[in-house]
Amino acid sequence: MGQREMAVAGSFYPKSKEEIDKFIEYFNQSFFLKENNDKLKVRAIIVPHAGYIYSGFTANLAYNLSSKNSYKRVVVIGPSHKIYIEGASIALYESFKTPLGDLKIDLEYSSKLKDTYSFVTFIPEAHKEHSTETQAPFIKNYFEDIKIVELVYGKLDFNELSKLVDELLEDKDNLIVISTDLSHFYKLEEAKKLDNICLNAILKRDLELFENGCEACGKVGVKALVKSSIKKDLEFELLHYCTSYDRTKDDTSVVGYSSFLLKEKV
């Protein structure tokens, strides 16, 4: 079946293992972990997908904390930015290339999902997508021998995707990764207002609130996870929020980033 090749190495994240290692080491020196994180039962994370210099710290937090758990596979779900898709495409390759080494794709599990859900197909051109690919080096770093499933969606009702997410949550060997950035290219204060709607909608698990101004590019995936979280009685924890302003100091056109854990209630 071949390999899922890297499409954005050298732009969104470094091409070399040494540079990625330096990024992650720096990120992990920049925060303090709370006690009892090893007792967190993390079922899913929401993470950004911009260049590592902008949103890598935010994403790394979620991967670091979720790595205290053990899983058999990571299912990465992200929106298509490059091509138009009706429904979703699942990667039916044998492996996923990263600068840290290849990840095995769970081909049997991926094929099963494709056969089960009518909106899931395999479109090779869809799997040059940065929203999912930027997650792969983090996954390889924190879950070295784990298998990966890559799902890239386009025009899709979140209710349909939520049915698939429901099934994923039934299996506690799965870690679900929902990839999304927040608002794009507003002035800083306006961006914060719009992003705050998204953050509150997630934390409150309020599906209607998303329609009051949330402009997340991965809103379909986020809403699908929120709907499933209500059914499963799981709770969200906001880990970090920032914007590109924190890096560029340009407040005229910013992009928002956040990371969340979805976890079992203690």
C-alpha positions as CSV (number, residue, x, y, z in Angstrom):
1,M,0.0,0.0,0.0
2,G,3.0,2.3,0.2
3,Q,3.8,5.1,2.6
4,R,2.2,8.3,3.6
5,E,5.0,10.7,2.7
6,M,5.8,14.0,4.4
7,A,4.4,17.0,2.6
8,V,5.1,19.9,4.9
9,A,8.4,19.0,6.6
10,G,10.8,21.9,6.5
11,S,7.9,24.4,6.5
12,F,5.5,23.7,9.3
13,Y,8.0,21.7,11.3
14,P,11.7,20.8,10.9
15,K,13.0,18.1,8.5
16,S,15.6,16.8,11.0
17,K,15.1,14.7,14.1
18,E,17.7,16.9,15.9
19,E,15.7,20.1,15.4
20,I,12.4,18.5,16.4
21,D,14.0,17.1,19.5
22,K,15.3,20.6,20.4
23,F,11.8,22.1,19.9
24,I,10.2,19.5,22.2
25,E,12.9,19.8,24.8
26,Y,12.4,23.6,24.8
27,F,8.7,23.2,25.1
28,N,9.0,20.9,28.0
29,Q,11.3,23.2,29.9
30,S,8.7,26.0,29.6
31,F,6.0,24.7,31.9
32,F,5.5,23.0,35.2
33,L,3.4,19.8,35.4
34,K,0.8,19.6,38.2
35,E,0.8,16.6,40.5
36,N,-1.2,13.5,39.8
37,N,-1.1,13.9,36.0
38,D,-0.4,10.2,35.7
39,K,-3.9,9.6,37.1
40,L,-5.5,11.5,34.2
41,K,-7.6,9.3,32.0
42,V,-7.3,11.2,28.7
43,R,-9.6,10.0,25.9
44,A,-9.0,12.7,23.3
45,I,-7.1,16.0,22.8
46,I,-7.8,19.1,20.7
47,V,-4.6,20.6,19.3
48,P,-3.6,23.3,16.8
49,H,-1.8,22.6,13.5
50,A,0.2,25.8,12.7
51,G,4.0,25.9,12.4
52,Y,5.8,24.7,15.5
53,I,7.2,28.2,16.2
54,Y,3.6,29.5,16.5
55,S,1.6,26.7,18.1
56,G,4.0,23.9,18.9
57,F,4.1,24.7,22.6
58,T,0.3,24.6,22.8
59,A,0.1,21.3,21.1
60,N,3.0,19.7,23.0
61,L,1.2,20.3,26.3
62,A,-1.6,18.0,25.3
63,Y,0.7,15.3,24.0
64,N,2.9,15.4,27.0
65,L,0.0,15.0,29.4
66,S,-1.8,12.3,27.4
67,S,1.4,10.3,27.1
68,K,1.0,9.4,30.8
69,N,-1.7,7.0,29.6
70,S,-1.1,4.0,27.3
71,Y,-2.9,3.4,24.0
72,K,-2.7,1.0,21.0
73,R,-3.5,3.6,18.4
74,V,-3.9,7.4,17.8
75,V,-6.7,8.5,15.5
76,V,-5.9,11.9,14.0
77,I,-8.9,13.8,12.6
78,G,-8.3,17.1,10.7
79,P,-9.8,19.4,8.1
80,S,-8.7,19.4,4.5
81,H,-7.0,22.7,3.5
82,K,-5.6,21.7,0.1
83,I,-8.4,19.9,-1.8
84,Y,-12.2,19.8,-1.7
85,I,-13.6,16.6,-0.2
86,E,-17.1,15.4,0.2
87,G,-17.1,13.4,3.4
88,A,-13.7,12.2,4.7
89,S,-10.7,10.3,3.5
90,I,-8.8,7.7,5.6
91,A,-5.2,6.9,4.9
92,L,-4.9,3.4,3.6
93,Y,-1.1,3.2,3.6
94,E,1.2,0.9,5.5
95,S,3.2,3.6,7.3
96,F,3.4,7.3,8.0
97,K,6.8,8.9,7.5
98,T,8.2,11.4,10.0
99,P,11.7,12.8,10.7
100,L,11.7,10.8,13.9
101,G,11.1,7.5,12.2
102,D,8.1,5.9,10.6
103,L,4.7,5.3,12.3
104,K,2.8,2.2,11.5
105,I,-0.6,2.9,10.1
106,D,-3.3,0.6,11.6
107,L,-4.5,-0.5,8.2
108,E,-6.9,-3.1,9.4
109,Y,-8.7,-0.6,11.7
110,S,-8.7,2.1,9.0
111,S,-10.2,-0.3,6.5
112,K,-12.9,-1.3,9.0
113,L,-13.8,2.4,9.5
114,K,-14.0,2.9,5.8
115,D,-16.2,-0.1,5.3
116,T,-18.5,0.9,8.2
117,Y,-19.1,4.6,7.4
118,S,-20.4,5.6,4.0
119,F,-18.9,9.1,4.2
120,V,-15.3,7.6,4.5
121,T,-13.3,6.9,1.4
122,F,-9.7,6.9,0.4
123,I,-8.4,9.8,-1.6
124,P,-4.6,9.8,-1.8
125,E,-4.4,13.5,-2.7
126,A,-6.1,14.3,0.6
127,H,-3.1,12.9,2.6
128,K,-0.8,15.7,1.9
129,E,-2.6,17.7,4.6
130,H,-0.8,19.7,7.2
131,S,-3.6,19.7,9.8
132,T,-2.9,16.0,10.4
133,E,0.8,15.8,9.4
134,T,1.9,18.3,12.0
135,Q,0.7,15.9,14.7
136,A,2.8,13.0,13.5
137,P,6.2,14.0,15.0
138,F,4.6,14.6,18.4
139,I,2.9,11.2,18.2
140,K,6.2,9.5,17.3
141,N,8.0,11.3,20.1
142,Y,5.6,10.5,22.8
143,F,4.1,7.1,21.6
144,E,7.1,5.6,19.8
145,D,5.6,2.2,18.8
146,I,1.9,3.2,18.6
147,K,-0.2,2.8,15.4
148,I,-1.8,5.8,13.7
149,V,-5.0,6.4,11.8
150,E,-5.3,9.5,9.7
151,L,-8.7,10.9,8.8
152,V,-9.0,14.1,6.7
153,Y,-12.5,15.6,6.2
154,G,-14.1,18.1,4.0
155,K,-17.8,18.9,3.6
156,L,-19.3,16.8,6.3
157,D,-22.1,17.1,8.9
158,F,-20.6,17.0,12.4
159,N,-23.4,14.7,13.4
160,E,-22.2,12.1,11.0
161,L,-18.6,12.4,12.1
162,S,-19.8,12.2,15.7
163,K,-21.1,8.7,15.1
164,L,-17.6,7.6,14.1
165,V,-16.2,9.4,17.2
166,D,-18.7,7.6,19.4
167,E,-17.2,4.3,18.1
168,L,-13.7,5.5,18.7
169,L,-14.5,6.4,22.3
170,E,-15.9,2.9,22.9
171,D,-12.4,1.6,22.7
172,K,-10.2,2.9,25.5
173,D,-7.1,1.8,23.5
174,N,-7.8,4.8,21.2
175,L,-6.5,8.3,21.7
176,I,-8.4,10.7,19.5
177,V,-6.6,13.8,18.2
178,I,-8.9,16.6,16.9
179,S,-6.8,19.1,14.9
180,T,-7.9,22.8,14.6
181,D,-6.8,26.3,14.7
182,L,-9.1,29.1,15.8
183,S,-9.9,32.5,14.2
184,H,-7.8,33.6,11.3
185,F,-6.5,37.1,10.4
186,Y,-8.4,39.4,12.7
187,K,-7.0,42.2,14.8
188,L,-5.9,40.8,18.1
189,E,-8.8,42.0,20.2
190,E,-11.4,40.8,17.8
191,A,-9.6,37.5,17.5
192,K,-9.7,37.0,21.2
193,K,-13.5,37.7,21.3
194,L,-14.2,35.2,18.6
195,D,-11.8,32.6,20.1
196,N,-13.4,33.0,23.5
197,I,-16.7,31.8,22.0
198,C,-15.0,28.7,20.8
199,L,-13.3,28.0,24.1
200,N,-16.5,28.5,26.1
201,A,-18.5,26.3,23.7
202,I,-16.0,23.5,24.2
203,L,-15.7,23.9,28.0
204,K,-19.5,24.2,28.4
205,R,-20.1,21.4,25.8
206,D,-22.6,23.8,24.2
207,L,-23.2,23.0,20.6
208,E,-25.4,26.0,19.9
209,L,-22.7,28.4,21.3
210,F,-20.4,27.5,18.4
211,E,-22.7,29.3,16.0
212,N,-22.3,32.6,17.8
213,G,-19.0,33.4,16.1
214,C,-16.6,30.5,16.5
215,E,-14.5,30.4,13.4
216,A,-12.3,27.3,14.0
217,C,-11.2,25.8,10.8
218,G,-11.7,22.3,12.3
219,K,-15.1,23.2,13.8
220,V,-16.7,20.1,12.4
221,G,-14.3,17.8,14.2
222,V,-14.5,19.8,17.4
223,K,-18.3,19.8,17.4
224,A,-18.3,16.0,16.6
225,L,-16.1,15.4,19.7
226,V,-18.2,17.7,21.9
227,K,-21.4,15.9,20.9
228,S,-19.8,12.6,21.7
229,S,-18.5,13.9,25.0
230,I,-22.0,14.7,26.1
231,K,-23.1,11.2,25.3
232,K,-20.2,9.7,27.1
233,D,-20.2,12.2,30.1
234,L,-16.6,13.2,29.6
235,E,-15.2,16.6,30.5
236,F,-12.8,19.1,28.8
237,E,-9.9,20.8,30.3
238,L,-8.4,23.9,28.6
239,L,-4.6,23.6,28.7
240,H,-3.4,26.7,26.8
241,Y,-4.6,29.5,24.5
242,C,-2.4,31.9,22.6
243,T,-2.3,33.7,19.2
244,S,0.4,34.3,16.6
245,Y,0.8,37.7,18.2
246,D,2.8,36.1,21.0
247,R,5.4,35.2,18.5
248,T,5.2,37.9,15.8
249,K,4.1,40.9,17.9
250,D,1.9,41.9,14.9
251,D,-1.6,42.6,16.3
252,T,-3.2,43.5,13.0
253,S,-3.7,40.0,11.6
254,V,-3.5,37.1,14.0
255,V,-4.4,33.4,14.2
256,G,-5.6,31.7,17.5
257,Y,-4.5,28.4,18.9
258,S,-5.6,26.3,21.9
259,S,-5.3,22.8,23.3
260,F,-7.7,20.8,25.4
261,L,-7.9,17.4,27.1
262,L,-11.0,15.3,27.0
263,K,-10.9,13.1,30.1
264,E,-13.0,10.8,32.2
265,K,-14.4,12.5,35.3
266,V,-12.6,11.8,38.5
